[in-house]
């Protein structure tokens, strides 16, 4: 028998030999959230296990009251600054409603359902915001697997979610391609970035040899260093996998 199992409290002699399973005797309460005009009621245990932000939130002492925030639909915890759809997409992975998943890989202790690019972008957004580190890593892997991000998507999303690999891939793909940068693409990454990329491409045409990749480090040196430093804070440790 697993030594970590917890005996049940005494009181009824007939049940004194029973133990709580260390993984599947879940004592975490249900919690109610409000996102926009929609209510969600979910178990709190995965929020606490997987998110540093929610773990800290639920550590805050609550007053002895029947009407604790999040305990009922009448007094939900309101999550502002996000959409109902984003939160629902996050919950699809944390609390899947189906056990039939075609993909064999895992996130934490649960198998990962398939999803669209927009769904995984929602998950990446919220997992970065709330520091679901393992789920953030999985979202990046899923988006890479979909292979639907354009070079300018990679630059924009790499900046937004502090992922250096996407930024470097996006820069390299832009300077390697033959098509010019369009107005819409320049709007997407911002005029200063578009000018720098144009300058790198211009320099390449003047050289006999060389790819221009070294120019990326020169033109975007400080930004890349900042993202590299911030991204290290999202590293998943062995105990979190």
C-alpha positions in Angstrom: 0.0 0.0 0.0 1.2 3.5 -0.8 2.7 5.1 2.4 1.4 8.5 1.2 -2.2 7.4 1.6 -4.1 9.3 4.3 -6.2 7.4 6.9 -9.7 8.5 7.2 -10.6 10.2 10.6 -11.8 7.8 13.3 -15.4 7.9 14.5 -16.9 4.9 12.8 -15.0 1.7 13.6 -16.2 0.0 10.4 -14.3 2.6 8.3 -11.1 2.9 10.2 -9.2 0.6 7.8 -10.1 2.8 4.8 -7.6 5.3 3.4 -7.9 8.3 1.0 -6.3 7.7 -2.4 -3.4 10.2 -2.7 -4.5 11.3 -6.2 -8.2 10.7 -6.6 -9.7 11.7 -3.2 -10.1 15.3 -4.3 -11.0 17.7 -1.6 -10.7 21.0 -3.4 -14.0 22.9 -3.5 -16.0 24.0 -6.6 -15.5 27.6 -7.5 -17.7 30.0 -9.6 -16.2 32.5 -12.0 -17.9 35.2 -14.0 -16.3 36.1 -17.4 -18.2 38.8 -19.2 -21.9 37.8 -18.9 -21.2 34.1 -18.4 -20.8 32.0 -15.2 -18.5 28.9 -14.9 -18.5 26.5 -12.0 -15.5 24.2 -11.9 -13.3 22.3 -9.4 -10.5 24.4 -8.1 -7.9 21.7 -7.8 -6.3 22.0 -11.3 -6.2 25.8 -11.1 -4.3 25.4 -7.9 -2.0 22.6 -9.1 -1.1 24.1 -12.5 -1.2 27.9 -12.1 1.1 29.9 -9.8 -1.4 32.8 -9.9 -4.4 30.8 -8.9 -2.4 28.9 -6.3 -1.5 32.2 -4.7 -5.1 33.5 -5.0 -6.6 30.5 -3.1 -4.0 30.9 -0.4 -5.5 34.2 0.7 -7.4 33.7 4.0 -11.2 33.9 3.6 -13.6 35.1 6.3 -15.7 32.5 8.0 -18.8 33.0 5.9 -21.3 31.1 3.8 -21.0 33.7 1.1 -17.2 33.6 0.3 -16.4 35.1 -3.2 -16.6 32.3 -5.7 -18.7 30.0 -3.6 -22.0 30.6 -5.4 -23.5 32.0 -8.6 -24.7 35.0 -6.5 -21.2 35.9 -5.5 -18.8 34.8 -8.3 -15.1 35.7 -8.8 -15.1 38.1 -11.7 -12.3 37.7 -14.2 -11.9 40.9 -16.1 -9.9 41.7 -19.2 -10.6 38.3 -20.9 -13.4 36.9 -23.0 -15.8 34.1 -22.3 -14.5 32.2 -25.4 -10.9 32.5 -24.2 -11.7 31.1 -20.8 -13.8 28.3 -22.2 -11.0 27.3 -24.5 -8.7 27.1 -21.5 -11.2 24.9 -19.6 -11.5 22.5 -22.6 -7.9 21.4 -21.8 -8.0 21.7 -18.0 -11.4 20.0 -17.6 -12.2 18.0 -20.9 -15.7 16.8 -21.2 -14.9 13.8 -23.3 -12.5 10.9 -22.6 -12.1 10.0 -26.3 -9.0 11.9 -27.5 -7.3 11.0 -30.8 -3.9 12.4 -29.8 -1.6 10.3 -27.7 0.5 12.9 -26.0 -0.3 14.3 -22.5 -0.6 17.6 -20.6 0.1 17.0 -17.0 -2.1 14.0 -16.0 -4.7 14.5 -18.6 -4.7 13.7 -22.3 -4.8 16.8 -24.6 -7.8 17.3 -26.9 -7.3 18.6 -30.4 -7.9 22.3 -31.1 -7.8 25.0 -33.8 -5.3 27.8 -34.0 -7.7 30.3 -32.4 -8.4 27.9 -29.5 -4.7 27.3 -28.8 -4.0 31.0 -29.1 -6.6 31.6 -26.4 -4.9 29.0 -24.3 -1.5 30.5 -24.9 -2.8 33.9 -23.9 -4.3 32.8 -20.6 -1.6 30.3 -19.7 0.9 33.1 -20.1 -1.2 35.6 -18.1 -1.9 33.2 -15.2 1.4 31.2 -15.4 0.1 27.8 -16.3 3.6 27.0 -17.3 3.2 23.4 -18.5 0.1 24.4 -20.4 1.8 27.4 -22.0 4.5 25.0 -23.2 1.9 22.6 -24.6 0.1 25.4 -26.4 3.3 26.5 -28.2 3.9 22.9 -29.2 0.4 22.6 -30.6 0.6 25.8 -32.5 4.0 24.6 -34.0 2.3 21.3 -35.0 -0.5 23.1 -36.8 2.1 24.9 -39.0 -0.4 27.7 -39.8 1.5 30.8 -38.3 2.8 33.2 -40.9 6.2 34.8 -40.4 4.5 38.0 -39.2 2.3 36.0 -36.9 5.4 34.6 -35.3 7.0 38.0 -34.9 3.8 39.5 -33.3 3.0 36.5 -31.1 6.7 36.0 -30.1 6.7 39.6 -28.9 3.4 39.4 -27.1 4.0 36.0 -25.4 7.8 36.3 -24.9 8.8 33.4 -27.2 12.2 34.0 -28.8 12.1 31.1 -31.2 9.0 32.4 -33.0 10.5 35.9 -33.3 13.8 34.6 -34.8 11.9 32.2 -37.2 9.6 35.0 -38.3 12.6 37.4 -38.9 14.5 34.8 -40.9 11.5 33.8 -43.0 10.8 37.4 -43.9 14.3 38.2 -45.0 14.6 34.9 -46.9 11.5 35.2 -49.0 11.4 36.9 -52.4 8.1 38.9 -51.9 8.2 42.4 -50.6 6.7 43.4 -47.2 3.1 44.5 -47.8 1.4 47.4 -46.1 -0.8 45.0 -44.0 2.2 43.1 -42.8 4.0 46.3 -41.9 0.9 47.4 -39.9 0.9 44.0 -38.1 4.5 44.2 -36.8 4.8 48.0 -36.6 6.5 50.5 -38.9 9.9 50.5 -37.0 10.2 46.7 -37.3 9.2 46.8 -41.0 11.9 49.4 -41.7 14.5 47.3 -40.0 13.5 44.2 -41.9 13.6 46.2 -45.1 17.1 47.4 -44.2 18.3 43.9 -43.6 16.9 42.7 -46.9 18.5 45.6 -48.7 21.8 44.8 -47.2 21.6 41.2 -48.3 21.1 42.3 -52.0 24.4 44.2 -51.8 26.4 41.3 -50.5 28.1 38.7 -52.6 27.9 36.2 -49.7 26.0 36.0 -46.4 22.5 35.3 -45.3 21.8 38.4 -43.3 20.9 36.4 -40.1 23.7 38.2 -38.2 22.0 41.5 -39.0 18.9 40.4 -37.1 20.9 40.3 -33.9 22.3 43.7 -34.6 19.0 45.4 -35.5 17.0 43.8 -32.7 19.7 43.2 -30.2 18.1 44.8 -27.1 14.6 43.5 -27.8 15.9 39.9 -28.3 17.9 40.1 -25.1 14.9 41.3 -23.2 12.6 38.5 -24.5 15.3 35.9 -23.8 15.5 37.1 -20.2 11.7 37.2 -19.7 11.1 33.8 -21.4 13.4 32.1 -18.9 10.8 33.0 -16.3 8.3 30.7 -18.0 10.6 27.6 -18.0 8.8 24.5 -16.8 10.7 22.6 -14.1 10.8 18.8 -13.9 8.4 18.9 -11.0 5.9 20.8 -13.1 5.9 18.4 -16.0 
